[in-house]
Amino acid sequence: MQHLITFKADEFPTAGEAIQHAEASGRGEAIVLGGKHYVVEKSEAHRLEAAGVPFAYLHVIDHPDHPHGLVVTVPVN
């Protein structure tokens, strides 16, 4: 049985663009859900997590082999 859950988000074509938007705006979280990249308010991310929706937070970390940073995912659920 599948459940439908709606959420408010801005969609971006790449993980990098979603992360940049979240950082530049100073609000929201960059996530990947169903293979798509979004920026959601923190409360929406918490609501998705509480509902058991599988997604991952997107972050950029410093890495010597990637001068512009390395995008990593942090899975939830």
Backbone as a printed PyTorch tensor [residue, N CA C, xyz], in Angstrom:
tensor([[[  0.8340,  -1.1780,   0.0000],
         [  0.0000,   0.0000,   0.0000],
         [  0.8830,   1.2490,   0.0000]],

        [[  0.6100,   2.1480,  -0.9030],
         [  1.3560,   3.3930,  -0.9710],
         [  0.5090,   4.5280,  -0.4240]],

        [[  1.1940,   5.4710,   0.2240],
         [  0.5270,   6.6540,   0.7350],
         [  1.0270,   7.8560,  -0.0500]],

        [[  0.1750,   8.8190,  -0.2140],
         [  0.5400,  10.0430,  -0.9020],
         [  0.7300,  11.1380,   0.1330]],

        [[  1.8510,  11.8140,   0.0650],
         [  2.1010,  12.9380,   0.9520],
         [  2.5240,  14.1230,   0.0940]],

        [[  1.9550,  15.2470,   0.3610],
         [  2.3310,  16.4540,  -0.3670],
         [  3.2560,  17.2820,   0.5130]],

        [[  4.1010,  18.0590,  -0.1290],
         [  5.0070,  18.9180,   0.6140],
         [  5.3320,  20.1400,  -0.2210]],

        [[  5.6880,  21.2190,   0.4620],
         [  6.0540,  22.4680,  -0.2080],
         [  7.5530,  22.4840,  -0.4270]],

        [[  7.9660,  22.7560,  -1.6650],
         [  9.3890,  22.7440,  -1.9880],
         [  9.6500,  23.4960,  -3.2820]],

        [[ 10.8870,  23.8900,  -3.4520],
         [ 11.3650,  24.4010,  -4.7370],
         [ 12.2510,  23.3150,  -5.3280]],

        [[ 12.0020,  22.9750,  -6.5950],
         [ 12.7830,  21.9240,  -7.2550],
         [ 13.9240,  22.5440,  -8.0510]],

        [[ 15.0680,  21.8650,  -8.0660],
         [ 16.2490,  22.3130,  -8.7890],
         [ 16.7700,  21.1740,  -9.6520]],

        [[ 17.4130,  21.5190, -10.7880],
         [ 17.8920,  20.4690, -11.6990],
         [ 19.0720,  19.6610, -11.1560]],

        [[ 19.8460,  20.2440, -10.2360],
         [ 21.0110,  19.5220,  -9.7040],
         [ 21.0930,  19.6760,  -8.1950]],

        [[ 21.8200,  18.7580,  -7.5880],
         [ 22.0590,  18.8370,  -6.1450],
         [ 22.8200,  20.1060,  -5.8060]],

        [[ 23.8200,  20.4360,  -6.6220],
         [ 24.6280,  21.6260,  -6.3710],
         [ 23.8000,  22.8990,  -6.3580]],

        [[ 22.8520,  23.0030,  -7.2990],
         [ 22.0010,  24.1980,  -7.3440],
         [ 21.0720,  24.2680,  -6.1300]],

        [[ 20.5660,  23.1320,  -5.7120],
         [ 19.7080,  23.1110,  -4.5240],
         [ 20.4980,  23.5380,  -3.2850]],

        [[ 21.6940,  23.0250,  -3.1440],
         [ 22.5410,  23.3720,  -2.0000],
         [ 22.8750,  24.8560,  -2.0310]],

        [[ 23.2610,  25.3610,  -3.1950],
         [ 23.5910,  26.7840,  -3.3230],
         [ 22.4140,  27.6620,  -2.9460]],

        [[ 21.2190,  27.2960,  -3.3890],
         [ 20.0390,  28.0840,  -3.0770],
         [ 19.7570,  28.0880,  -1.5700]],

        [[ 19.8430,  26.9070,  -0.9640],
         [ 19.5880,  26.8130,   0.4790],
         [ 20.5950,  27.6510,   1.2590]],

        [[ 21.8590,  27.5910,   0.8600],
         [ 22.8950,  28.3530,   1.5550],
         [ 22.7380,  29.8510,   1.3150]],

        [[ 22.4470,  30.2490,   0.0840],
         [ 22.3300,  31.6710,  -0.2440],
         [ 21.1150,  32.3100,   0.4230]],

        [[ 20.0330,  31.5650,   0.5150],
         [ 18.8190,  32.1180,   1.1150],
         [ 18.8810,  32.1080,   2.6350]],

        [[ 19.7490,  31.2440,   3.1760],
         [ 19.8730,  31.1520,   4.6240],
         [ 18.7070,  30.4650,   5.3020]],

        [[ 17.8760,  29.8290,   4.5100],
         [ 16.7610,  29.1080,   5.1010],
         [ 16.4830,  27.8520,   4.2930]],

        [[ 15.9400,  26.8910,   4.9390],
         [ 15.5990,  25.6620,   4.2470],
         [ 16.7270,  24.6500,   4.2240]],

        [[ 16.3840,  23.4890,   3.7330],
         [ 17.3060,  22.3600,   3.6390],
         [ 17.2870,  21.8320,   2.2180]],

        [[ 18.4540,  21.5260,   1.6820],
         [ 18.5450,  20.8590,   0.3880],
         [ 18.3740,  19.3650,   0.6260]],

        [[ 17.4660,  18.7590,  -0.1360],
         [ 17.2310,  17.3230,   0.0020],
         [ 17.1120,  16.6920,  -1.3830]],

        [[ 17.2490,  15.3810,  -1.4020],
         [ 16.9390,  14.6020,  -2.6030],
         [ 15.8640,  13.6030,  -2.1990]],

        [[ 14.7950,  13.5710,  -3.0180],
         [ 13.6630,  12.6910,  -2.7320],
         [ 13.1690,  12.1610,  -4.0760]],

        [[ 13.1260,  10.8690,  -4.2050],
         [ 12.6690,  10.2800,  -5.4620],
         [ 13.5300,  10.6560,  -6.6490]],

        [[ 14.8210,  10.8970,  -6.4140],
         [ 15.7410,  11.2400,  -7.4900],
         [ 15.6780,  12.6950,  -7.9200]],

        [[ 14.8810,  13.5080,  -7.2330],
         [ 14.7830,  14.9320,  -7.5580],
         [ 15.3700,  15.7630,  -6.4270]],

        [[ 15.8640,  16.9460,  -6.7760],
         [ 16.5480,  17.8180,  -5.8210],
         [ 15.6390,  18.9740,  -5.4320]],

        [[ 15.4680,  19.1530,  -4.1180],
         [ 14.5470,  20.1650,  -3.6140],
         [ 15.2120,  20.9880,  -2.5130]],

        [[ 14.6220,  22.1730,  -2.2820],
         [ 14.8800,  22.9210,  -1.0560],
         [ 13.5410,  23.0320,  -0.3520]],

        [[ 13.5240,  22.5680,   0.8920],
         [ 12.3170,  22.5930,   1.7130],
         [ 12.6120,  23.3480,   3.0020]],

        [[ 11.5750,  23.9050,   3.5960],
         [ 11.7230,  24.5120,   4.9160],
         [ 12.0950,  23.4160,   5.9100]],

        [[ 12.7960,  23.7890,   6.9620],
         [ 13.2050,  22.7950,   7.9630],
         [ 11.9980,  22.0600,   8.5300]],

        [[ 10.9050,  22.7830,   8.7360],
         [  9.6980,  22.1410,   9.2860],
         [  9.1480,  21.0820,   8.3230]],

        [[  9.2440,  21.3290,   7.0130],
         [  8.7990,  20.3360,   6.0340],
         [  9.6900,  19.0990,   6.0720]],

        [[ 10.9990,  19.3110,   6.1850],
         [ 11.9210,  18.1710,   6.2840],
         [ 11.6080,  17.3370,   7.5250]],

        [[ 11.3290,  17.9990,   8.6400],
         [ 10.9940,  17.2780,   9.8720],
         [  9.6710,  16.5200,   9.7100]],

        [[  8.7190,  17.1310,   9.0230],
         [  7.4260,  16.4780,   8.7920],
         [  7.5880,  15.2410,   7.9090]],

        [[  8.4100,  15.3520,   6.8510],
         [  8.6710,  14.1930,   5.9880],
         [  9.3400,  13.0720,   6.7800]],

        [[ 10.3020,  13.4500,   7.6020],
         [ 10.9990,  12.4530,   8.4280],
         [ 10.0190,  11.7600,   9.3730]],

        [[  9.1850,  12.5390,  10.0540],
         [  8.2240,  11.9740,  11.0050],
         [  7.2120,  11.0580,  10.3280]],

        [[  6.9010,  11.3550,   9.0590],
         [  5.9470,  10.5340,   8.3050],
         [  6.5870,   9.2660,   7.7390]],

        [[  7.9090,   9.1230,   7.9140],
         [  8.5970,   7.9240,   7.4300],
         [  8.9770,   7.9690,   5.9610]],

        [[  8.9680,   9.1620,   5.3770],
         [  9.3070,   9.2960,   3.9540],
         [ 10.8190,   9.1690,   3.7820]],

        [[ 11.2790,   8.2780,   2.9170],
         [ 12.7220,   8.1620,   2.6830],
         [ 13.2370,   9.2960,   1.7940]],

        [[ 14.2260,  10.0100,   2.2910],
         [ 14.8800,  11.0700,   1.5320],
         [ 16.2780,  11.2260,   2.0950]],

        [[ 17.0500,  12.1310,   1.5300],
         [ 18.3960,  12.3770,   2.0450],
         [ 18.6790,  13.8750,   2.0270]],

        [[ 19.3360,  14.3370,   3.0760],
         [ 19.8270,  15.7130,   3.1040],
         [ 21.0380,  15.8050,   2.1890]],

        [[ 21.2250,  16.9480,   1.5520],
         [ 22.3720,  17.1890,   0.6710],
         [ 23.3140,  18.1860,   1.3370]],

        [[ 24.5970,  17.8830,   1.3150],
         [ 25.6120,  18.7680,   1.8810],
         [ 26.8420,  18.7640,   0.9850]],

        [[ 27.6420,  19.8190,   1.0940],
         [ 28.9360,  19.8760,   0.4090],
         [ 30.0150,  19.8340,   1.4720]],

        [[ 30.9930,  18.9540,   1.2710],
         [ 32.1190,  18.8780,   2.1920],
         [ 33.4070,  19.1950,   1.4410]],

        [[ 34.3970,  19.6720,   2.1750],
         [ 35.7180,  19.9000,   1.5820],
         [ 36.3710,  18.5620,   1.2940]],

        [[ 37.0090,  18.4830,   0.1400],
         [ 37.6910,  17.2450,  -0.2480],
         [ 38.8630,  17.6200,  -1.1390]],

        [[ 40.0440,  17.0720,  -0.8820],
         [ 41.2220,  17.4620,  -1.6550],
         [ 41.1270,  17.1540,  -3.1530]],

        [[ 40.3520,  16.1630,  -3.5320],
         [ 40.2170,  15.8150,  -4.9430],
         [ 39.1110,  16.5890,  -5.6630]],

        [[ 38.3580,  17.3920,  -4.9080],
         [ 37.2340,  18.1520,  -5.4690],
         [ 37.3550,  19.6020,  -5.0100]],

        [[ 37.9780,  20.4480,  -5.8190],
         [ 38.2650,  21.8210,  -5.3960],
         [ 37.0180,  22.6480,  -5.0670]],

        [[ 35.8710,  22.2900,  -5.6130],
         [ 34.6400,  23.0330,  -5.3320],
         [ 33.7750,  22.3420,  -4.2960]],

        [[ 34.3120,  21.3020,  -3.6860],
         [ 33.5910,  20.5490,  -2.6770],
         [ 32.9660,  19.2950,  -3.2680]],

        [[ 32.6470,  18.3750,  -2.3980],
         [ 32.0640,  17.0960,  -2.7680],
         [ 30.6580,  17.0280,  -2.1910]],

        [[ 29.6680,  16.7730,  -3.0340],
         [ 28.2940,  16.6420,  -2.5620],
         [ 28.1110,  15.2690,  -1.9240]],

        [[ 27.5900,  15.2690,  -0.7080],
         [ 27.3070,  14.0140,  -0.0070],
         [ 25.8410,  14.0020,   0.3960]],

        [[ 25.3110,  12.8030,   0.5800],
         [ 23.9370,  12.6550,   1.0340],
         [ 23.9320,  12.0320,   2.4160]],

        [[ 22.9560,  12.4550,   3.2050],
         [ 22.7530,  11.9000,   4.5450],
         [ 21.3390,  11.3050,   4.5460]],

        [[ 21.2480,   9.9710,   4.4420],
         [ 19.9320,   9.3400,   4.3250],
         [ 19.0820,   9.4790,   5.5870]],

        [[ 17.7720,   9.5910,   5.3480],
         [ 16.7760,   9.6320,   6.4140],
         [ 15.7340,   8.5730,   6.0770]],

        [[ 15.3610,   7.7950,   7.0810],
         [ 14.3450,   6.7510,   6.9310],
         [ 14.7660,   5.7270,   5.9070]]])
